[in-house]
């Protein structure tokens, strides 16, 4: 098998002490797909498969300093943002995206943890809309996030399409609308660009081990872009990676368990 180009990904997101999502899940994903992961940590969380019990946000100047240190020395071929938390952190992340001018950015508008804990201050919503979405090469909201960002109901595939179009009007290069929260035996994600749409569809996997799916999908997309894949190719590989990671989840924890980020090692 031909090794893909390295692909440097700077991840701007929070830490997950349980290792299933956030910075830890992102690093595993990038590494398993052959990329190089660097980080600017935005917050430290106390969490496991049962939920988030504590969040400690880091100072915005420290977050920005981490990112600039990486960009000015190691460089990046793509950026990925996850948990930002509050307005000041959103502003720091936006400055980092500007500092990496011309580098594609995958923006995952993380708002709520799998267990229900809030990870974004409601006061920061307008900052995400005005500062992060227009800077995104790819925006990756799930249905509840899309509903919150647009004010539209997102309960059907047509709703997903309408909300995606509304988000595209805010200025991102593309929107990947994740349909995992919609009812039905089939799971459909919708990639929407100014040129049209692409559906990614498969049988719904019934599993409680889905903690970190959104983080993994976004960081896998960023890795693909960093390695020179076109947008559709990057999303398709990311989609398949997450699907297999759910299928082979190790069964850890008593709640929403983590994925098997390392499944490609078994294949090798």
C-alpha positions in Angstrom: 0.0 0.0 0.0 1.3 3.4 -0.9 1.7 5.7 2.1 -0.3 9.0 1.7 1.5 12.3 2.0 2.2 13.1 5.7 -0.3 16.0 6.1 0.2 18.2 9.1 -3.0 19.0 11.1 -3.3 21.6 13.8 -6.1 20.8 16.1 -7.7 23.6 18.2 -10.0 21.8 20.7 -10.5 20.6 24.3 -9.0 17.7 26.1 -11.0 14.6 26.9 -9.6 12.7 29.9 -11.5 9.6 28.8 -9.6 9.6 25.5 -12.6 9.0 23.3 -13.2 12.5 21.8 -11.6 15.9 21.8 -7.8 16.3 21.4 -7.1 12.7 22.3 -9.6 11.3 19.8 -8.4 13.8 17.1 -4.7 12.9 17.6 -5.5 9.1 17.3 -7.6 9.7 14.1 -5.0 11.9 12.4 -2.2 9.4 13.2 -4.2 6.3 12.1 -4.7 8.0 8.7 -1.0 8.7 8.3 -1.0 12.4 9.2 0.9 14.4 11.8 -1.2 16.0 14.6 -0.3 19.1 16.6 -2.5 20.8 19.1 -3.6 24.1 20.7 -5.6 22.9 23.8 -8.6 25.1 24.6 -9.9 23.4 27.7 -9.3 20.6 30.1 -12.3 18.4 30.9 -13.0 15.8 33.5 -15.0 13.1 31.7 -15.4 9.5 31.0 -18.0 7.4 29.2 -20.6 8.5 31.8 -20.3 12.2 31.1 -18.5 15.4 31.7 -18.2 16.5 35.4 -15.9 19.5 35.1 -14.5 21.9 32.5 -11.6 24.2 32.9 -11.1 26.7 30.0 -7.5 27.8 29.3 -6.6 31.5 28.8 -7.2 32.7 25.2 -3.7 34.1 25.0 -2.3 30.7 25.9 -4.4 29.0 23.4 -3.3 31.4 20.7 0.3 31.1 21.7 0.2 27.3 21.4 -1.2 27.6 17.8 1.3 30.2 16.7 4.2 28.2 18.1 3.1 25.3 15.9 2.3 27.3 12.8 5.5 29.3 12.9 7.8 26.3 13.2 6.1 23.0 12.2 3.5 24.5 9.9 0.1 23.0 9.0 -1.6 21.7 5.9 -5.0 21.8 7.5 -6.6 23.0 10.7 -9.4 21.5 12.7 -11.4 23.2 15.5 -13.6 21.5 18.1 -14.6 22.6 21.5 -14.1 26.4 21.9 -16.3 27.1 24.9 -16.7 30.9 25.0 -16.5 34.1 23.0 -12.8 34.9 23.9 -11.8 31.4 22.8 -13.7 31.6 19.5 -11.9 34.9 18.9 -8.5 33.3 19.6 -9.3 30.4 17.2 -10.4 32.9 14.5 -7.1 34.7 14.8 -5.2 31.4 14.5 -7.2 30.6 11.3 -6.2 34.0 9.9 -2.6 33.5 11.0 -2.6 30.3 8.9 -4.0 32.2 5.8 -4.7 29.9 2.9 -4.7 26.7 5.0 -8.0 24.8 4.8 -9.9 24.7 8.1 -12.5 22.1 9.2 -14.8 23.7 11.8 -16.8 21.3 14.1 -19.2 23.5 16.0 -19.1 21.5 19.2 -21.9 22.5 21.5 -23.0 19.6 23.7 -21.1 16.5 24.8 -22.5 13.0 24.1 -23.8 12.8 27.6 -25.6 16.1 27.5 -23.1 18.5 29.1 -22.9 22.0 27.5 -19.5 22.7 25.9 -20.3 26.1 24.3 -21.6 29.2 26.2 -24.8 30.3 24.5 -23.3 33.8 24.4 -20.7 32.5 22.0 -23.2 31.3 19.3 -23.1 34.7 17.5 -19.3 34.6 17.5 -19.3 31.1 16.0 -21.7 32.3 13.3 -19.7 35.5 12.5 -16.1 34.4 13.1 -15.8 30.7 12.6 -18.3 29.7 9.9 -17.1 32.2 7.3 -13.5 31.0 7.8 -14.4 27.3 7.4 -13.4 25.3 4.4 -15.7 22.7 5.7 -18.3 23.0 8.5 -19.5 19.8 10.2 -22.6 20.3 12.3 -24.9 17.5 13.6 -28.6 18.1 13.4 -29.1 19.8 16.8 -26.1 22.0 16.2 -27.5 23.0 12.8 -30.9 23.7 14.3 -29.3 26.0 17.0 -27.1 27.8 14.4 -29.9 28.4 12.0 -33.1 28.5 14.1 -34.6 25.9 11.7 -36.1 22.5 12.6 -33.8 19.7 11.6 -35.8 16.4 11.9 -35.9 15.1 8.3 -33.5 14.8 5.3 -35.3 17.8 3.7 -34.8 19.7 6.9 -31.1 18.7 6.9 -30.9 20.0 3.3 -32.6 23.4 4.1 -30.5 24.0 7.2 -27.3 23.1 5.2 -28.2 25.6 2.6 -28.8 28.3 5.2 -25.4 27.6 6.8 -23.7 27.7 3.3 -25.2 31.2 2.9 -23.1 32.2 6.0 -19.9 31.8 4.0 -18.2 28.4 4.5 -16.7 26.6 1.5 -18.8 23.5 2.2 -21.1 22.0 4.9 -21.2 18.4 5.9 -24.6 17.9 7.5 -24.5 14.9 9.9 -27.8 13.0 10.1 -27.1 10.7 13.0 -29.8 12.3 15.2 -32.5 11.8 12.6 -34.9 8.9 12.9 -34.8 5.9 10.7 -32.9 2.7 9.9 -30.6 4.5 7.4 -28.0 7.1 8.3 -27.5 9.9 5.8 -24.9 12.6 5.9 -25.1 15.4 3.3 -22.1 17.2 1.8 -23.4 20.6 0.4 -21.3 22.9 -1.7 -22.2 25.7 -4.1 -21.9 23.1 -6.9 -24.4 20.7 -5.4 -24.7 17.9 -2.9 -23.3 14.4 -2.2 -25.0 11.9 0.0 -23.1 9.4 2.2 -25.6 6.8 3.3 -25.5 3.4 5.1 -27.3 1.2 7.5 -27.6 2.8 11.0 -25.3 1.1 13.5 -27.0 0.4 16.8 -24.3 0.9 19.4 -23.8 2.8 22.6 -20.1 3.1 21.7 -20.3 6.3 19.6 -18.5 8.7 21.9 -16.2 10.8 19.7 -17.8 10.2 16.3 -18.1 13.9 15.5 -14.5 14.6 16.5 -13.2 11.7 14.5 -15.1 12.5 11.4 -14.0 16.2 11.4 -10.4 15.4 12.1 -10.4 12.6 9.5 -11.7 15.1 7.0 -9.0 17.6 7.9 -6.4 14.9 7.5 -7.6 14.1 4.0 -7.5 17.7 3.0 -4.0 18.0 4.5 -2.9 15.1 2.4 -4.1 16.6 -0.8 -7.4 14.7 -1.2 -10.3 16.6 -2.8 -13.2 17.5 -0.5 -15.4 14.6 -1.6 -12.6 12.1 -1.3 -11.6 13.4 2.1 -15.2 13.1 3.4 -15.7 9.7 1.9 -12.5 8.3 3.5 -13.4 9.9 6.8 -17.0 8.5 6.7 -15.7 5.0 6.1 -13.0 5.4 8.9 -15.7 6.3 11.5 -18.1 3.6 10.3 -15.4 1.0 10.9 -14.3 2.5 14.2 -17.9 2.1 15.5 -18.1 -1.5 14.3 -14.9 -2.4 16.1 -15.4 -0.3 19.3 -13.6 -2.0 22.2 -16.7 -1.9 24.5 -15.1 0.2 27.2 -17.0 2.1 29.9 -20.5 1.9 31.3 -22.0 4.8 29.3 -21.3 6.2 25.8 -18.2 4.2 25.1 -15.3 5.3 22.8 -14.6 4.2 19.2 -11.8 2.0 18.1 -9.7 4.7 16.6 -6.8 2.3 16.0 -8.7 -0.3 13.8 -6.4 0.3 10.8 -3.5 -1.2 12.9 -5.4 -4.5 13.0 -6.0 -4.4 9.2 -2.2 -4.0 8.7 
